[in-house]
Amino acid sequence: MTEDLKQPELNSEHICLNGLHELEYWKETLDCDELTLRKAVAVVGDAPEKVRAYLVERREGSCG
């Protein structure tokens, strides 16, 4: 394969889940699966710090 597949630049100020690259990036960065990530964005919005806090809160809540 000699195609030049350029990866789009990511906006780290907002979580955008429209493309596969963006989705994979945020899943890896926030250490969660797609469904959990999409739910978090739906609940708290697309700000990474809010999504991260939501995910941490859910993880801590499920351990106790």
PDBQT receptor file of N, H, CA, C and O in Angstrom, charges set to zero:
ATOM      1  N   MET A   1       0.845  -1.177   0.000  1.00  0.00    +0.000 N 
ATOM      2  CA  MET A   1       0.000   0.000   0.000  1.00  0.00    +0.000 C 
ATOM      3  C   MET A   1       0.890   1.240   0.000  1.00  0.00    +0.000 C 
ATOM      4  O   MET A   1       1.669   1.462   0.927  1.00  0.00    +0.000 OA
ATOM      5  N   THR A   2       0.764   2.012  -1.016  1.00  0.00    +0.000 N 
ATOM      6  H   THR A   2       0.131   1.831  -1.769  1.00  0.00    +0.000 HD
ATOM      7  CA  THR A   2       1.570   3.225  -1.094  1.00  0.00    +0.000 C 
ATOM      8  C   THR A   2       0.734   4.477  -0.893  1.00  0.00    +0.000 C 
ATOM      9  O   THR A   2       1.222   5.590  -1.092  1.00  0.00    +0.000 OA
ATOM     10  N   GLU A   3      -0.520   4.305  -0.502  1.00  0.00    +0.000 N 
ATOM     11  H   GLU A   3      -0.917   3.402  -0.341  1.00  0.00    +0.000 HD
ATOM     12  CA  GLU A   3      -1.370   5.463  -0.267  1.00  0.00    +0.000 C 
ATOM     13  C   GLU A   3      -0.845   6.259   0.912  1.00  0.00    +0.000 C 
ATOM     14  O   GLU A   3      -0.387   5.703   1.911  1.00  0.00    +0.000 OA
ATOM     15  N   ASP A   4      -0.922   7.575   0.770  1.00  0.00    +0.000 N 
ATOM     16  H   ASP A   4      -1.293   8.026  -0.041  1.00  0.00    +0.000 HD
ATOM     17  CA  ASP A   4      -0.515   8.452   1.860  1.00  0.00    +0.000 C 
ATOM     18  C   ASP A   4      -1.754   8.783   2.677  1.00  0.00    +0.000 C 
ATOM     19  O   ASP A   4      -2.527   9.671   2.318  1.00  0.00    +0.000 OA
ATOM     20  N   LEU A   5      -1.934   8.073   3.761  1.00  0.00    +0.000 N 
ATOM     21  H   LEU A   5      -1.306   7.351   4.053  1.00  0.00    +0.000 HD
ATOM     22  CA  LEU A   5      -3.102   8.292   4.607  1.00  0.00    +0.000 C 
ATOM     23  C   LEU A   5      -2.734   9.268   5.711  1.00  0.00    +0.000 C 
ATOM     24  O   LEU A   5      -2.123   8.890   6.711  1.00  0.00    +0.000 OA
ATOM     25  N   LYS A   6      -3.104  10.503   5.523  1.00  0.00    +0.000 N 
ATOM     26  H   LYS A   6      -3.600  10.809   4.711  1.00  0.00    +0.000 HD
ATOM     27  CA  LYS A   6      -2.793  11.518   6.527  1.00  0.00    +0.000 C 
ATOM     28  C   LYS A   6      -3.815  11.465   7.648  1.00  0.00    +0.000 C 
ATOM     29  O   LYS A   6      -5.018  11.352   7.411  1.00  0.00    +0.000 OA
ATOM     30  N   GLN A   7      -3.319  11.549   8.861  1.00  0.00    +0.000 N 
ATOM     31  H   GLN A   7      -2.342  11.641   9.053  1.00  0.00    +0.000 HD
ATOM     32  CA  GLN A   7      -4.194  11.584  10.017  1.00  0.00    +0.000 C 
ATOM     33  C   GLN A   7      -4.624  13.029  10.249  1.00  0.00    +0.000 C 
ATOM     34  O   GLN A   7      -3.797  13.938  10.173  1.00  0.00    +0.000 OA
ATOM     35  N   PRO A   8      -5.893  13.250  10.527  1.00  0.00    +0.000 N 
ATOM     36  CA  PRO A   8      -6.343  14.614  10.797  1.00  0.00    +0.000 C 
ATOM     37  C   PRO A   8      -5.762  15.115  12.108  1.00  0.00    +0.000 C 
ATOM     38  O   PRO A   8      -5.490  14.334  13.020  1.00  0.00    +0.000 OA
ATOM     39  N   GLU A   9      -5.577  16.426  12.192  1.00  0.00    +0.000 N 
ATOM     40  H   GLU A   9      -5.798  17.060  11.451  1.00  0.00    +0.000 HD
ATOM     41  CA  GLU A   9      -5.109  16.999  13.447  1.00  0.00    +0.000 C 
ATOM     42  C   GLU A   9      -6.246  16.932  14.454  1.00  0.00    +0.000 C 
ATOM     43  O   GLU A   9      -7.412  17.122  14.107  1.00  0.00    +0.000 OA
ATOM     44  N   LEU A  10      -5.897  16.663  15.690  1.00  0.00    +0.000 N 
ATOM     45  H   LEU A  10      -4.951  16.509  15.971  1.00  0.00    +0.000 HD
ATOM     46  CA  LEU A  10      -6.904  16.568  16.734  1.00  0.00    +0.000 C 
ATOM     47  C   LEU A  10      -6.992  17.879  17.487  1.00  0.00    +0.000 C 
ATOM     48  O   LEU A  10      -5.981  18.533  17.743  1.00  0.00    +0.000 OA
ATOM     49  N   ASN A  11      -8.197  18.251  17.835  1.00  0.00    +0.000 N 
ATOM     50  H   ASN A  11      -9.018  17.719  17.627  1.00  0.00    +0.000 HD
ATOM     51  CA  ASN A  11      -8.427  19.410  18.676  1.00  0.00    +0.000 C 
ATOM     52  C   ASN A  11      -8.516  18.888  20.099  1.00  0.00    +0.000 C 
ATOM     53  O   ASN A  11      -9.495  18.235  20.461  1.00  0.00    +0.000 OA
ATOM     54  N   SER A  12      -7.515  19.166  20.898  1.00  0.00    +0.000 N 
ATOM     55  H   SER A  12      -6.720  19.696  20.604  1.00  0.00    +0.000 HD
ATOM     56  CA  SER A  12      -7.487  18.611  22.250  1.00  0.00    +0.000 C 
ATOM     57  C   SER A  12      -8.368  19.388  23.222  1.00  0.00    +0.000 C 
ATOM     58  O   SER A  12      -8.473  19.013  24.390  1.00  0.00    +0.000 OA
ATOM     59  N   GLU A  13      -9.005  20.469  22.756  1.00  0.00    +0.000 N 
ATOM     60  H   GLU A  13      -8.919  20.773  21.807  1.00  0.00    +0.000 HD
ATOM     61  CA  GLU A  13      -9.894  21.239  23.619  1.00  0.00    +0.000 C 
ATOM     62  C   GLU A  13     -11.316  20.684  23.613  1.00  0.00    +0.000 C 
ATOM     63  O   GLU A  13     -12.104  20.975  24.513  1.00  0.00    +0.000 OA
ATOM     64  N   HIS A  14     -11.640  19.885  22.598  1.00  0.00    +0.000 N 
ATOM     65  H   HIS A  14     -10.999  19.649  21.867  1.00  0.00    +0.000 HD
ATOM     66  CA  HIS A  14     -12.977  19.309  22.473  1.00  0.00    +0.000 C 
ATOM     67  C   HIS A  14     -12.859  17.875  21.975  1.00  0.00    +0.000 C 
ATOM     68  O   HIS A  14     -12.027  17.567  21.122  1.00  0.00    +0.000 OA
ATOM     69  N   ILE A  15     -13.688  17.020  22.508  1.00  0.00    +0.000 N 
ATOM     70  H   ILE A  15     -14.364  17.270  23.201  1.00  0.00    +0.000 HD
ATOM     71  CA  ILE A  15     -13.715  15.639  22.054  1.00  0.00    +0.000 C 
ATOM     72  C   ILE A  15     -14.687  15.539  20.886  1.00  0.00    +0.000 C 
ATOM     73  O   ILE A  15     -15.874  15.838  21.017  1.00  0.00    +0.000 OA
ATOM     74  N   CYS A  16     -14.167  15.117  19.754  1.00  0.00    +0.000 N 
ATOM     75  H   CYS A  16     -13.203  14.873  19.648  1.00  0.00    +0.000 HD
ATOM     76  CA  CYS A  16     -14.976  14.930  18.556  1.00  0.00    +0.000 C 
ATOM     77  C   CYS A  16     -14.907  13.449  18.197  1.00  0.00    +0.000 C 
ATOM     78  O   CYS A  16     -13.820  12.894  18.037  1.00  0.00    +0.000 OA
ATOM     79  N   LEU A  17     -16.058  12.817  18.071  1.00  0.00    +0.000 N 
ATOM     80  H   LEU A  17     -16.941  13.268  18.200  1.00  0.00    +0.000 HD
ATOM     81  CA  LEU A  17     -16.097  11.374  17.828  1.00  0.00    +0.000 C 
ATOM     82  C   LEU A  17     -16.587  11.037  16.427  1.00  0.00    +0.000 C 
ATOM     83  O   LEU A  17     -17.110   9.946  16.200  1.00  0.00    +0.000 OA
ATOM     84  N   ASN A  18     -16.424  11.957  15.492  1.00  0.00    +0.000 N 
ATOM     85  H   ASN A  18     -15.999  12.844  15.676  1.00  0.00    +0.000 HD
ATOM     86  CA  ASN A  18     -16.933  11.747  14.137  1.00  0.00    +0.000 C 
ATOM     87  C   ASN A  18     -16.082  10.796  13.311  1.00  0.00    +0.000 C 
ATOM     88  O   ASN A  18     -16.616  10.052  12.488  1.00  0.00    +0.000 OA
ATOM     89  N   GLY A  19     -14.785  10.804  13.511  1.00  0.00    +0.000 N 
ATOM     90  H   GLY A  19     -14.351  11.408  14.180  1.00  0.00    +0.000 HD
ATOM     91  CA  GLY A  19     -13.902   9.960  12.711  1.00  0.00    +0.000 C 
ATOM     92  C   GLY A  19     -13.297   8.830  13.517  1.00  0.00    +0.000 C 
ATOM     93  O   GLY A  19     -13.205   8.902  14.742  1.00  0.00    +0.000 OA
ATOM     94  N   LEU A  20     -12.888   7.791  12.820  1.00  0.00    +0.000 N 
ATOM     95  H   LEU A  20     -12.963   7.733  11.824  1.00  0.00    +0.000 HD
ATOM     96  CA  LEU A  20     -12.292   6.630  13.480  1.00  0.00    +0.000 C 
ATOM     97  C   LEU A  20     -11.010   7.011  14.217  1.00  0.00    +0.000 C 
ATOM     98  O   LEU A  20     -10.777   6.555  15.336  1.00  0.00    +0.000 OA
ATOM     99  N   HIS A  21     -10.178   7.849  13.589  1.00  0.00    +0.000 N 
ATOM    100  H   HIS A  21     -10.368   8.220  12.680  1.00  0.00    +0.000 HD
ATOM    101  CA  HIS A  21      -8.919   8.259  14.222  1.00  0.00    +0.000 C 
ATOM    102  C   HIS A  21      -9.189   8.996  15.528  1.00  0.00    +0.000 C 
ATOM    103  O   HIS A  21      -8.542   8.726  16.539  1.00  0.00    +0.000 OA
ATOM    104  N   GLU A  22     -10.141   9.925  15.510  1.00  0.00    +0.000 N 
ATOM    105  H   GLU A  22     -10.667  10.144  14.688  1.00  0.00    +0.000 HD
ATOM    106  CA  GLU A  22     -10.473  10.683  16.714  1.00  0.00    +0.000 C 
ATOM    107  C   GLU A  22     -11.018   9.765  17.802  1.00  0.00    +0.000 C 
ATOM    108  O   GLU A  22     -10.641   9.871  18.969  1.00  0.00    +0.000 OA
ATOM    109  N   LEU A  23     -11.899   8.876  17.407  1.00  0.00    +0.000 N 
ATOM    110  H   LEU A  23     -12.205   8.789  16.459  1.00  0.00    +0.000 HD
ATOM    111  CA  LEU A  23     -12.487   7.940  18.358  1.00  0.00    +0.000 C 
ATOM    112  C   LEU A  23     -11.413   7.077  19.011  1.00  0.00    +0.000 C 
ATOM    113  O   LEU A  23     -11.392   6.925  20.232  1.00  0.00    +0.000 OA
ATOM    114  N   GLU A  24     -10.529   6.518  18.205  1.00  0.00    +0.000 N 
ATOM    115  H   GLU A  24     -10.546   6.641  17.213  1.00  0.00    +0.000 HD
ATOM    116  CA  GLU A  24      -9.451   5.679  18.743  1.00  0.00    +0.000 C 
ATOM    117  C   GLU A  24      -8.524   6.483  19.651  1.00  0.00    +0.000 C 
ATOM    118  O   GLU A  24      -8.099   5.992  20.696  1.00  0.00    +0.000 OA
ATOM    119  N   TYR A  25      -8.211   7.712  19.256  1.00  0.00    +0.000 N 
ATOM    120  H   TYR A  25      -8.557   8.111  18.406  1.00  0.00    +0.000 HD
ATOM    121  CA  TYR A  25      -7.339   8.568  20.067  1.00  0.00    +0.000 C 
ATOM    122  C   TYR A  25      -7.942   8.785  21.454  1.00  0.00    +0.000 C 
ATOM    123  O   TYR A  25      -7.262   8.603  22.464  1.00  0.00    +0.000 OA
ATOM    124  N   TRP A  26      -9.215   9.172  21.505  1.00  0.00    +0.000 N 
ATOM    125  H   TRP A  26      -9.768   9.320  20.685  1.00  0.00    +0.000 HD
ATOM    126  CA  TRP A  26      -9.834   9.484  22.789  1.00  0.00    +0.000 C 
ATOM    127  C   TRP A  26     -10.067   8.230  23.628  1.00  0.00    +0.000 C 
ATOM    128  O   TRP A  26      -9.962   8.284  24.853  1.00  0.00    +0.000 OA
ATOM    129  N   LYS A  27     -10.381   7.109  22.994  1.00  0.00    +0.000 N 
ATOM    130  H   LYS A  27     -10.466   7.065  21.999  1.00  0.00    +0.000 HD
ATOM    131  CA  LYS A  27     -10.522   5.858  23.745  1.00  0.00    +0.000 C 
ATOM    132  C   LYS A  27      -9.209   5.508  24.433  1.00  0.00    +0.000 C 
ATOM    133  O   LYS A  27      -9.195   5.127  25.603  1.00  0.00    +0.000 OA
ATOM    134  N   GLU A  28      -8.111   5.639  23.701  1.00  0.00    +0.000 N 
ATOM    135  H   GLU A  28      -8.123   5.949  22.750  1.00  0.00    +0.000 HD
ATOM    136  CA  GLU A  28      -6.798   5.327  24.274  1.00  0.00    +0.000 C 
ATOM    137  C   GLU A  28      -6.401   6.352  25.334  1.00  0.00    +0.000 C 
ATOM    138  O   GLU A  28      -5.912   5.989  26.404  1.00  0.00    +0.000 OA
ATOM    139  N   THR A  29      -6.612   7.619  25.035  1.00  0.00    +0.000 N 
ATOM    140  H   THR A  29      -7.009   7.913  24.166  1.00  0.00    +0.000 HD
ATOM    141  CA  THR A  29      -6.222   8.690  25.954  1.00  0.00    +0.000 C 
ATOM    142  C   THR A  29      -6.980   8.609  27.271  1.00  0.00    +0.000 C 
ATOM    143  O   THR A  29      -6.404   8.810  28.341  1.00  0.00    +0.000 OA
ATOM    144  N   LEU A  30      -8.271   8.315  27.191  1.00  0.00    +0.000 N 
ATOM    145  H   LEU A  30      -8.739   8.153  26.323  1.00  0.00    +0.000 HD
ATOM    146  CA  LEU A  30      -9.109   8.292  28.389  1.00  0.00    +0.000 C 
ATOM    147  C   LEU A  30      -9.305   6.885  28.952  1.00  0.00    +0.000 C 
ATOM    148  O   LEU A  30     -10.005   6.707  29.949  1.00  0.00    +0.000 OA
ATOM    149  N   ASP A  31      -8.692   5.889  28.319  1.00  0.00    +0.000 N 
ATOM    150  H   ASP A  31      -8.124   6.034  27.509  1.00  0.00    +0.000 HD
ATOM    151  CA  ASP A  31      -8.725   4.503  28.784  1.00  0.00    +0.000 C 
ATOM    152  C   ASP A  31     -10.152   4.004  29.029  1.00  0.00    +0.000 C 
ATOM    153  O   ASP A  31     -10.510   3.602  30.136  1.00  0.00    +0.000 OA
ATOM    154  N   CYS A  32     -10.952   4.043  27.957  1.00  0.00    +0.000 N 
ATOM    155  H   CYS A  32     -10.660   4.370  27.058  1.00  0.00    +0.000 HD
ATOM    156  CA  CYS A  32     -12.323   3.552  28.067  1.00  0.00    +0.000 C 
ATOM    157  C   CYS A  32     -12.777   3.002  26.722  1.00  0.00    +0.000 C 
ATOM    158  O   CYS A  32     -12.115   3.200  25.703  1.00  0.00    +0.000 OA
ATOM    159  N   ASP A  33     -13.905   2.313  26.730  1.00  0.00    +0.000 N 
ATOM    160  H   ASP A  33     -14.443   2.152  27.558  1.00  0.00    +0.000 HD
ATOM    161  CA  ASP A  33     -14.432   1.782  25.475  1.00  0.00    +0.000 C 
ATOM    162  C   ASP A  33     -15.311   2.834  24.785  1.00  0.00    +0.000 C 
ATOM    163  O   ASP A  33     -15.606   3.886  25.352  1.00  0.00    +0.000 OA
ATOM    164  N   GLU A  34     -15.715   2.527  23.566  1.00  0.00    +0.000 N 
ATOM    165  H   GLU A  34     -15.475   1.672  23.106  1.00  0.00    +0.000 HD
ATOM    166  CA  GLU A  34     -16.477   3.489  22.763  1.00  0.00    +0.000 C 
ATOM    167  C   GLU A  34     -17.811   3.855  23.406  1.00  0.00    +0.000 C 
ATOM    168  O   GLU A  34     -18.166   5.033  23.461  1.00  0.00    +0.000 OA
ATOM    169  N   LEU A  35     -18.542   2.880  23.885  1.00  0.00    +0.000 N 
ATOM    170  H   LEU A  35     -18.254   1.923  23.841  1.00  0.00    +0.000 HD
ATOM    171  CA  LEU A  35     -19.849   3.144  24.474  1.00  0.00    +0.000 C 
ATOM    172  C   LEU A  35     -19.731   4.052  25.696  1.00  0.00    +0.000 C 
ATOM    173  O   LEU A  35     -20.505   4.997  25.849  1.00  0.00    +0.000 OA
ATOM    174  N   THR A  36     -18.769   3.767  26.557  1.00  0.00    +0.000 N 
ATOM    175  H   THR A  36     -18.140   2.999  26.433  1.00  0.00    +0.000 HD
ATOM    176  CA  THR A  36     -18.553   4.577  27.748  1.00  0.00    +0.000 C 
ATOM    177  C   THR A  36     -18.157   5.995  27.369  1.00  0.00    +0.000 C 
ATOM    178  O   THR A  36     -18.639   6.958  27.965  1.00  0.00    +0.000 OA
ATOM    179  N   LEU A  37     -17.284   6.124  26.381  1.00  0.00    +0.000 N 
ATOM    180  H   LEU A  37     -16.893   5.341  25.897  1.00  0.00    +0.000 HD
ATOM    181  CA  LEU A  37     -16.848   7.439  25.925  1.00  0.00    +0.000 C 
ATOM    182  C   LEU A  37     -18.016   8.239  25.360  1.00  0.00    +0.000 C 
ATOM    183  O   LEU A  37     -18.190   9.409  25.699  1.00  0.00    +0.000 OA
ATOM    184  N   ARG A  38     -18.806   7.619  24.510  1.00  0.00    +0.000 N 
ATOM    185  H   ARG A  38     -18.665   6.668  24.235  1.00  0.00    +0.000 HD
ATOM    186  CA  ARG A  38     -19.962   8.316  23.911  1.00  0.00    +0.000 C 
ATOM    187  C   ARG A  38     -20.972   8.732  24.987  1.00  0.00    +0.000 C 
ATOM    188  O   ARG A  38     -21.539   9.822  24.917  1.00  0.00    +0.000 OA
ATOM    189  N   LYS A  39     -21.194   7.870  25.975  1.00  0.00    +0.000 N 
ATOM    190  H   LYS A  39     -20.733   6.985  26.032  1.00  0.00    +0.000 HD
ATOM    191  CA  LYS A  39     -22.121   8.209  27.056  1.00  0.00    +0.000 C 
ATOM    192  C   LYS A  39     -21.587   9.384  27.866  1.00  0.00    +0.000 C 
ATOM    193  O   LYS A  39     -22.337  10.299  28.205  1.00  0.00    +0.000 OA
ATOM    194  N   ALA A  40     -20.303   9.360  28.173  1.00  0.00    +0.000 N 
ATOM    195  H   ALA A  40     -19.694   8.617  27.897  1.00  0.00    +0.000 HD
ATOM    196  CA  ALA A  40     -19.703  10.444  28.947  1.00  0.00    +0.000 C 
ATOM    197  C   ALA A  40     -19.833  11.779  28.221  1.00  0.00    +0.000 C 
ATOM    198  O   ALA A  40     -20.172  12.790  28.836  1.00  0.00    +0.000 OA
ATOM    199  N   VAL A  41     -19.569  11.788  26.924  1.00  0.00    +0.000 N 
ATOM    200  H   VAL A  41     -19.294  10.967  26.424  1.00  0.00    +0.000 HD
ATOM    201  CA  VAL A  41     -19.689  13.021  26.135  1.00  0.00    +0.000 C 
ATOM    202  C   VAL A  41     -21.146  13.483  26.113  1.00  0.00    +0.000 C 
ATOM    203  O   VAL A  41     -21.415  14.682  26.184  1.00  0.00    +0.000 OA
ATOM    204  N   ALA A  42     -22.076  12.554  26.017  1.00  0.00    +0.000 N 
ATOM    205  H   ALA A  42     -21.858  11.579  25.959  1.00  0.00    +0.000 HD
ATOM    206  CA  ALA A  42     -23.496  12.911  26.011  1.00  0.00    +0.000 C 
ATOM    207  C   ALA A  42     -23.929  13.509  27.352  1.00  0.00    +0.000 C 
ATOM    208  O   ALA A  42     -24.773  14.403  27.391  1.00  0.00    +0.000 OA
ATOM    209  N   VAL A  43     -23.351  13.016  28.443  1.00  0.00    +0.000 N 
ATOM    210  H   VAL A  43     -22.665  12.289  28.411  1.00  0.00    +0.000 HD
ATOM    211  CA  VAL A  43     -23.744  13.461  29.778  1.00  0.00    +0.000 C 
ATOM    212  C   VAL A  43     -23.099  14.790  30.159  1.00  0.00    +0.000 C 
ATOM    213  O   VAL A  43     -23.782  15.686  30.653  1.00  0.00    +0.000 OA
ATOM    214  N   VAL A  44     -21.791  14.928  29.937  1.00  0.00    +0.000 N 
ATOM    215  H   VAL A  44     -21.235  14.200  29.536  1.00  0.00    +0.000 HD
ATOM    216  CA  VAL A  44     -21.082  16.114  30.444  1.00  0.00    +0.000 C 
ATOM    217  C   VAL A  44     -20.586  17.067  29.365  1.00  0.00    +0.000 C 
ATOM    218  O   VAL A  44     -20.059  18.132  29.686  1.00  0.00    +0.000 OA
ATOM    219  N   GLY A  45     -20.740  16.714  28.112  1.00  0.00    +0.000 N 
ATOM    220  H   GLY A  45     -21.168  15.849  27.851  1.00  0.00    +0.000 HD
ATOM    221  CA  GLY A  45     -20.262  17.587  27.036  1.00  0.00    +0.000 C 
ATOM    222  C   GLY A  45     -18.925  17.110  26.501  1.00  0.00    +0.000 C 
ATOM    223  O   GLY A  45     -18.430  16.048  26.879  1.00  0.00    +0.000 OA
ATOM    224  N   ASP A  46     -18.347  17.913  25.613  1.00  0.00    +0.000 N 
ATOM    225  H   ASP A  46     -18.749  18.775  25.305  1.00  0.00    +0.000 HD
ATOM    226  CA  ASP A  46     -17.153  17.469  24.888  1.00  0.00    +0.000 C 
ATOM    227  C   ASP A  46     -15.831  18.007  25.420  1.00  0.00    +0.000 C 
ATOM    228  O   ASP A  46     -14.805  17.887  24.750  1.00  0.00    +0.000 OA
ATOM    229  N   ALA A  47     -15.839  18.595  26.607  1.00  0.00    +0.000 N 
ATOM    230  H   ALA A  47     -16.672  18.693  27.151  1.00  0.00    +0.000 HD
ATOM    231  CA  ALA A  47     -14.592  19.079  27.204  1.00  0.00    +0.000 C 
ATOM    232  C   ALA A  47     -13.840  17.895  27.819  1.00  0.00    +0.000 C 
ATOM    233  O   ALA A  47     -14.377  17.203  28.685  1.00  0.00    +0.000 OA
ATOM    234  N   PRO A  48     -12.604  17.660  27.377  1.00  0.00    +0.000 N 
ATOM    235  CA  PRO A  48     -11.853  16.497  27.870  1.00  0.00    +0.000 C 
ATOM    236  C   PRO A  48     -11.735  16.417  29.388  1.00  0.00    +0.000 C 
ATOM    237  O   PRO A  48     -11.827  15.328  29.954  1.00  0.00    +0.000 OA
ATOM    238  N   GLU A  49     -11.532  17.552  30.056  1.00  0.00    +0.000 N 
ATOM    239  H   GLU A  49     -11.456  18.437  29.596  1.00  0.00    +0.000 HD
ATOM    240  CA  GLU A  49     -11.377  17.510  31.511  1.00  0.00    +0.000 C 
ATOM    241  C   GLU A  49     -12.678  17.083  32.193  1.00  0.00    +0.000 C 
ATOM    242  O   GLU A  49     -12.637  16.403  33.219  1.00  0.00    +0.000 OA
ATOM    243  N   LYS A  50     -13.820  17.468  31.647  1.00  0.00    +0.000 N 
ATOM    244  H   LYS A  50     -13.853  18.021  30.814  1.00  0.00    +0.000 HD
ATOM    245  CA  LYS A  50     -15.104  17.052  32.217  1.00  0.00    +0.000 C 
ATOM    246  C   LYS A  50     -15.359  15.569  31.963  1.00  0.00    +0.000 C 
ATOM    247  O   LYS A  50     -15.857  14.859  32.836  1.00  0.00    +0.000 OA
ATOM    248  N   VAL A  51     -15.021  15.115  30.781  1.00  0.00    +0.000 N 
ATOM    249  H   VAL A  51     -14.617  15.692  30.071  1.00  0.00    +0.000 HD
ATOM    250  CA  VAL A  51     -15.196  13.699  30.456  1.00  0.00    +0.000 C 
ATOM    251  C   VAL A  51     -14.285  12.853  31.334  1.00  0.00    +0.000 C 
ATOM    252  O   VAL A  51     -14.712  11.824  31.858  1.00  0.00    +0.000 OA
ATOM    253  N   ARG A  52     -13.042  13.273  31.499  1.00  0.00    +0.000 N 
ATOM    254  H   ARG A  52     -12.696  14.109  31.073  1.00  0.00    +0.000 HD
ATOM    255  CA  ARG A  52     -12.102  12.538  32.351  1.00  0.00    +0.000 C 
ATOM    256  C   ARG A  52     -12.624  12.459  33.789  1.00  0.00    +0.000 C 
ATOM    257  O   ARG A  52     -12.590  11.392  34.403  1.00  0.00    +0.000 OA
ATOM    258  N   ALA A  53     -13.108  13.584  34.327  1.00  0.00    +0.000 N 
ATOM    259  H   ALA A  53     -13.136  14.450  33.829  1.00  0.00    +0.000 HD
ATOM    260  CA  ALA A  53     -13.637  13.603  35.692  1.00  0.00    +0.000 C 
ATOM    261  C   ALA A  53     -14.851  12.683  35.821  1.00  0.00    +0.000 C 
ATOM    262  O   ALA A  53     -14.995  11.978  36.819  1.00  0.00    +0.000 OA
ATOM    263  N   TYR A  54     -15.714  12.691  34.823  1.00  0.00    +0.000 N 
ATOM    264  H   TYR A  54     -15.597  13.264  34.011  1.00  0.00    +0.000 HD
ATOM    265  CA  TYR A  54     -16.891  11.817  34.819  1.00  0.00    +0.000 C 
ATOM    266  C   TYR A  54     -16.470  10.350  34.841  1.00  0.00    +0.000 C 
ATOM    267  O   TYR A  54     -17.024   9.552  35.597  1.00  0.00    +0.000 OA
ATOM    268  N   LEU A  55     -15.496  10.001  34.017  1.00  0.00    +0.000 N 
ATOM    269  H   LEU A  55     -15.046  10.649  33.403  1.00  0.00    +0.000 HD
ATOM    270  CA  LEU A  55     -15.033   8.615  33.955  1.00  0.00    +0.000 C 
ATOM    271  C   LEU A  55     -14.391   8.184  35.270  1.00  0.00    +0.000 C 
ATOM    272  O   LEU A  55     -14.611   7.064  35.730  1.00  0.00    +0.000 OA
ATOM    273  N   VAL A  56     -13.603   9.062  35.875  1.00  0.00    +0.000 N 
ATOM    274  H   VAL A  56     -13.424   9.972  35.501  1.00  0.00    +0.000 HD
ATOM    275  CA  VAL A  56     -12.973   8.753  37.162  1.00  0.00    +0.000 C 
ATOM    276  C   VAL A  56     -14.046   8.542  38.225  1.00  0.00    +0.000 C 
ATOM    277  O   VAL A  56     -13.972   7.601  39.015  1.00  0.00    +0.000 OA
ATOM    278  N   GLU A  57     -15.035   9.418  38.237  1.00  0.00    +0.000 N 
ATOM    279  H   GLU A  57     -15.095  10.182  37.594  1.00  0.00    +0.000 HD
ATOM    280  CA  GLU A  57     -16.127   9.302  39.208  1.00  0.00    +0.000 C 
ATOM    281  C   GLU A  57     -16.871   7.977  39.045  1.00  0.00    +0.000 C 
ATOM    282  O   GLU A  57     -17.207   7.325  40.034  1.00  0.00    +0.000 OA
ATOM    283  N   ARG A  58     -17.124   7.587  37.821  1.00  0.00    +0.000 N 
ATOM    284  H   ARG A  58     -16.852   8.116  37.017  1.00  0.00    +0.000 HD
ATOM    285  CA  ARG A  58     -17.811   6.308  37.557  1.00  0.00    +0.000 C 
ATOM    286  C   ARG A  58     -16.963   5.129  38.020  1.00  0.00    +0.000 C 
ATOM    287  O   ARG A  58     -17.479   4.185  38.617  1.00  0.00    +0.000 OA
ATOM    288  N   ARG A  59     -15.659   5.186  37.744  1.00  0.00    +0.000 N 
ATOM    289  H   ARG A  59     -15.240   5.954  37.259  1.00  0.00    +0.000 HD
ATOM    290  CA  ARG A  59     -14.773   4.079  38.146  1.00  0.00    +0.000 C 
ATOM    291  C   ARG A  59     -14.715   3.957  39.660  1.00  0.00    +0.000 C 
ATOM    292  O   ARG A  59     -14.780   2.855  40.203  1.00  0.00    +0.000 OA
ATOM    293  N   GLU A  60     -14.592   5.095  40.341  1.00  0.00    +0.000 N 
ATOM    294  H   GLU A  60     -14.539   5.991  39.900  1.00  0.00    +0.000 HD
ATOM    295  CA  GLU A  60     -14.525   5.069  41.806  1.00  0.00    +0.000 C 
ATOM    296  C   GLU A  60     -15.844   4.599  42.399  1.00  0.00    +0.000 C 
ATOM    297  O   GLU A  60     -15.855   3.878  43.397  1.00  0.00    +0.000 OA
ATOM    298  N   GLY A  61     -16.943   4.999  41.799  1.00  0.00    +0.000 N 
ATOM    299  H   GLY A  61     -16.935   5.585  40.989  1.00  0.00    +0.000 HD
ATOM    300  CA  GLY A  61     -18.266   4.595  42.278  1.00  0.00    +0.000 C 
ATOM    301  C   GLY A  61     -18.526   3.114  42.099  1.00  0.00    +0.000 C 
ATOM    302  O   GLY A  61     -19.237   2.503  42.897  1.00  0.00    +0.000 OA
ATOM    303  N   SER A  62     -17.952   2.529  41.051  1.00  0.00    +0.000 N 
ATOM    304  H   SER A  62     -17.375   3.025  40.403  1.00  0.00    +0.000 HD
ATOM    305  CA  SER A  62     -18.187   1.106  40.796  1.00  0.00    +0.000 C 
ATOM    306  C   SER A  62     -17.306   0.209  41.652  1.00  0.00    +0.000 C 
ATOM    307  O   SER A  62     -17.525  -1.001  41.713  1.00  0.00    +0.000 OA
ATOM    308  N   CYS A  63     -16.312   0.793  42.311  1.00  0.00    +0.000 N 
ATOM    309  H   CYS A  63     -16.134   1.775  42.260  1.00  0.00    +0.000 HD
ATOM    310  CA  CYS A  63     -15.406  -0.003  43.145  1.00  0.00    +0.000 C 
ATOM    311  C   CYS A  63     -15.886  -0.087  44.588  1.00  0.00    +0.000 C 
ATOM    312  O   CYS A  63     -15.411  -0.926  45.354  1.00  0.00    +0.000 OA
ATOM    313  N   GLY A  64     -16.811   0.763  44.956  1.00  0.00    +0.000 N 
ATOM    314  H   GLY A  64     -17.197   1.444  44.334  1.00  0.00    +0.000 HD
ATOM    315  CA  GLY A  64     -17.191   0.803  46.353  1.00  0.00    +0.000 C 
ATOM    316  C   GLY A  64     -18.461   0.218  46.613  1.00  0.00    +0.000 C 
ATOM    317  O   GLY A  64     -18.903   0.188  47.762  1.00  0.00    +0.000 OA
TER     318      GLY A  64
